[in-house]
Amino acid sequence: MGSLRTQVGIIGAGPSGLALAQLLQLAGVDSVVLERRSRDYVLGRVRAGVIEQGTVEILRRAGVARRLEREGLIHHGVEIAAGERCHRIDFTAQSGSVTVYGQTELTKDLMDARDAGGAPPVFEVDGVVLEDIDRERPRLRYTRGGKANVLECDFIAGCDGFHGVSRKAIPAAVLKTHERVYPFGWLGVLAEAPPVSSELIYLSHERGFALCSMRSATRSRCYLQCELDTNIGDWSDERFWDELASRLPAELAGRVVRAPTIEKSVAPLRSFVAEPLRYGRLFLAGDAAHIVPPTGAKGLNLAIRDVDQLAAALVAHYAERRDDLLDAYSASALRRIWRAERFSAWLTSVLHRYPGRTSFDRGMQLAELDHLVSSAVARAAFVEAYTGF
Ligand SMILES: Cc1cc2nc3c(=O)[nH]c(=O)nc-3n(C[C@H](O)[C@H](O)[C@H](O)COP(=O)(O)OP(=O)(O)OC[C@H]3O[C@@H](n4cnc5c(N)ncnc54)[C@H](O)[C@@H]3O)c2cc1C
């Protein structure tokens, strides 16, 4: 059996696990990242793309923002469309902005930094088991290439996403979960095509929500609200672009470039919060701790903010022998998380078509959107939440 020792054992090489390892290494704290999947699989995942200013600042501090700042697209507004009406919400009055940069690219930057730091993740580990998390010396057991291994740690960071093992290691009597599962999903495509507009367009249409987003000036990322049991095989590229154009105001519909898609997937929508985020020497961060529907583009941003806070608390433990930040982590992260949950659930509720939606419900949605685009106070609250609190 192989035996290793580190200060912080990190489960998961998604953005939260990789960013935590990077922040810790810069402060002189050792960690080992264990990842179930292969390096190519992790690098190939297509997911989020809207990065808040505060997240960019954390990534800059972590030394991984150089390419993001060179290649990312800075946006100072979004468009909200309903029927034939389209309104721009301007971020500049509040000095707000977001950067459009694919999670795939960010993952590559974080992975390159791990390689350059001489501490790449341990890929393709199986059967990770957390032991003694409520004692001084917790352990992670796992197998790799058929060989049993043990990683002894001071702390464990559960950065293993919604379906990971770390949250499940917290006793059921301690862990509380709060969940809303939405009765629809998003059918998403990626295509080598210029975006419909230079900014994101969020659409509330009688036929359902749609989003015209992008990953670069030549690569579109578009979504359609769809049934949860949608079969991707039923959606030819032509059908997707036709449906997207039918939900856009006529003037914008003519700008849809019907390029072949290079990725197509269906994602369910969920709101989820686990608490507490700490049990003994285990700390949860990122999607292991919470899920937001992607409407507000908060998932990746929350994950990076979690690990920034957790890294600071762990560094204070080692460098200053202070544990107050570790003790405060769960309550203070949860407060930030619930606010992002509120915004994401609200935006989802006003933009999507719900089964059984009545004409009154639709009237309420349109009134919410009208209030949002016509009230300076409502716009300011939206900008504050969308660009990062
Ligand atoms: C299809 C999809 C689309 C999304 N779109 C958006 C979007 O548009 N905007 C937005 O802000 N957010 C979006 N998100 C959310 C965003 O991608 C996540 O919030 C972000 O990836 C969270 O990072 P994480 O590192 O916490 O979790 P993850 O990225 O899920 O990483 C967890 C890692 O842990 C590994 N792992 C899991 N179990 C184990 C185990 N037992 N042992 C070892 N390793 C394990 C996984 O393989 C994975 O690499 C989307 C998510 C999905 C799934």
The ligand as an ORCA input file, in Angstrom:
! r2SCAN-3c Opt
* xyz 0 1
  C     -23.693     21.083    -17.640
  C     -23.322     22.246    -16.729
  C     -23.402     23.565    -17.207
  C     -23.076     24.649    -16.361
  N     -23.165     25.932    -16.834
  C     -22.839     26.973    -16.003
  C     -22.912     28.323    -16.428
  O     -23.284     28.602    -17.562
  N     -22.528     29.312    -15.547
  C     -22.074     29.026    -14.268
  O     -21.682     29.917    -13.497
  N     -22.014     27.760    -13.848
  C     -22.375     26.744    -14.682
  N     -22.282     25.482    -14.244
  C     -21.803     25.298    -12.908
  C     -20.283     25.349    -12.843
  O     -19.752     24.664    -13.932
  C     -19.903     24.734    -11.527
  O     -20.457     25.536    -10.510
  C     -18.394     24.576    -11.330
  O     -17.890     23.603    -12.208
  C     -18.123     24.165     -9.876
  O     -16.802     23.771     -9.748
  P     -16.391     22.654     -8.696
  O     -14.931     22.526     -8.852
  O     -16.960     22.974     -7.377
  O     -17.153     21.327     -9.167
  P     -16.908     20.451    -10.492
  O     -16.557     21.319    -11.651
  O     -18.110     19.563    -10.624
  O     -15.649     19.581    -10.141
  C     -15.696     18.501     -9.237
  C     -14.585     17.530     -9.586
  O     -14.593     16.479     -8.623
  C     -14.402     15.246     -9.301
  N     -14.962     14.182     -8.458
  C     -16.268     13.901     -8.224
  N     -16.382     12.849     -7.402
  C     -15.127     12.464     -7.081
  C     -14.597     11.440     -6.258
  N     -15.393     10.596     -5.612
  N     -13.253     11.330     -6.158
  C     -12.423     12.184     -6.815
  N     -12.876     13.181     -7.623
  C     -14.215     13.321     -7.747
  C     -15.154     15.441    -10.612
  O     -14.733     14.522    -11.608
  C     -14.798     16.882    -10.934
  O     -13.611     16.970    -11.695
  C     -22.630     24.383    -15.044
  C     -22.542     23.062    -14.586
  C     -22.890     22.002    -15.397
  C     -22.802     20.579    -14.854
*
